[in-house]
Amino acid sequence: MQCSPLSSLSQLKSKQTPFGRGEVPFGNERGPFQDEFDLNELKTVAAKDRKLREAIRLSEAKSRAEAWMKAFLQEEAENVRRGSKINSDDDYTTQSEGDEDMVPVVLPLAFNRKIDLMRIESRSFIHKLWLRRISLTPKKGNDGHGSSLEHFELAIHNAEENIRREKYFIYKEFYNEYKFQMIPVNAEVLEKAFSRVLEEKEKSAFQMIHEDVVRFMSPTVRLCALLGLKLDFLDRLETIPEDHLDHRSLCDWITIFLQNNSRSVNAEKKTSLKLELLDSIGFDPLSTTVKTIMARSSKGNTQCHIAACEWAEIFIQDEFRYNPLLSSLYLWQFPFQSDLTNSWFQLPPLTDDGESENDPDPFHVSIMNVVTKEWRASKDIHSKLDDFLSQRNGTTVLYHGTDHHSAVNILRQGIDLNAGKQNRDFSSRSGFYLTKNMDEAINWALSTTAKPAILVFQVSQEDLDGAKKLDLSNNEERWREIVTSFRSGRRTATTRESVSAYDLIEGPEATMRYDEATWELLWEQKPFSNQVCLISEDFAEEFQKTLHSILFLDVSST
């Protein structure tokens, strides 16, 4: 999964419409109602904090200026449009019709969920700023002020725990209208916790200082709070020359900083994913993010398959793609026919004379939108496919676990080997992995994204036998040589040359282990595992034609 290119520093307030159909500016996509709702929430908190009130007044003045400029530009654009229509009415009509096709329709249910999330994230952001200031405030013993400050801190932690439960519920039941009837009950508990925070704040006489207000006004600090990173995580962006900043997306910068932090952690501590490790590379140990990363990575014994720190990178990349406050992709339950669930369908064929015979043909691929529970996801998927997938003689079924957006790209554009990750078992960047074990694909998808999808390929055994295959299933020495070379990032010319002659590589998955005697990471074969890695562009192009079906999953917790 690649980072979205839309989130550069200069475009922090931009969003993406579903599956690459265009860009919608952040201000336009949110709309005035959301801005007002967000601001009202902050005003409630600011009633007890002078510095915050000043910051909000500045923000409102800035918003008024931006609104005036926006209205002016829209008026100018309308004048230009009218002039263009007079000059070329037919051309304008054609363009207008095309633009209408690009406008997404946001489901009211999902939109309301987004409002709920925005509200509690706004409050949580303020709480995190307050906690940071409290941690930097010198302790003054057990006098009345110190005791009041402790009570204030405890009230914040209690409110944050309620926020964590509410966020978990919203994310897991985002599209469940019945479950969302519980929102008013949960909201009452939250309001009591929020009120207690403000009461204790007033008793402690706590006030924000200028530095806190600067952070409050910073979009990158708010982004850190949303992602569960420490609030100062992106401060280092200030040391990077402006002409270099927009060469990478914000997602890329965060990934780079996580990798840099990881290098300073000794190898032994990086062998397993623990709270201490996530804390050391830049995550807030009290955040929901930490619990989510830990929970996802533990699904199906996948944790030791990749480096511990990489789970954090995968999470960040997925958030930029699917967090409803960072991207519009989460607002759509499924990429195709969201109102049709647990039934097979196919996309209607389109007539396009510009297509070549080698282009992917998505209209013969069967699709199902699967709504299921986490505890029975594997059983449900097996049931759907067992009833549908004909086991023809002389064919092999292979599975690929991924996310919704990537699945759509593969369906429409074919397999892109260069979309692969660095330092995998049999490849680095250029590789597409499949498995004969459906559960392995399901577990991988569930552990790496909030929007899992399973691709099913049904390929003839004759085509597989005709491919140039390097089979490492019964050659552990050769397997270890290749895996060590790719995983370590120290690929030799001999290794590159020896694998480049093949279309695919097959063999067991690797798991990591830290050798205390040599202080090195070792890779060992995962028992009873199997994977196939496509490494030839020509073979991948032909293999794409064997795509049989795709299951887009919406998995809730209970």
BELDAHU-V968318 format. One record per helix or strand of 2 or more residues. SS is the DSSP state (2 for helix, 1 for strand). FROM is the first residue (numbers start at 1). LEN is the number of residues. If there is no record, write none. Layout:
SS_FROM_LEN ; SS_FROM_LEN
This chain:
2_9_3 ; 1_14_3 ; 2_18_3 ; 1_23_3 ; 2_26_21 ; 2_50_38 ; 2_89_14 ; 2_108_29 ; 2_144_29 ; 2_179_26 ; 2_210_8 ; 2_219_9 ; 2_233_7 ; 2_242_4 ; 2_250_14 ; 2_267_4 ; 2_275_7 ; 2_288_10 ; 2_299_3 ; 2_303_3 ; 2_308_15 ; 2_328_4 ; 1_344_2 ; 2_362_3 ; 1_366_8 ; 2_374_15 ; 1_395_9 ; 2_404_10 ; 2_417_3 ; 1_432_4 ; 2_438_11 ; 1_452_9 ; 2_461_6 ; 1_469_3 ; 2_476_13 ; 2_493_8 ; 1_504_4 ; 1_510_6 ; 1_520_6 ; 1_531_4 ; 2_537_10 ; 1_547_10
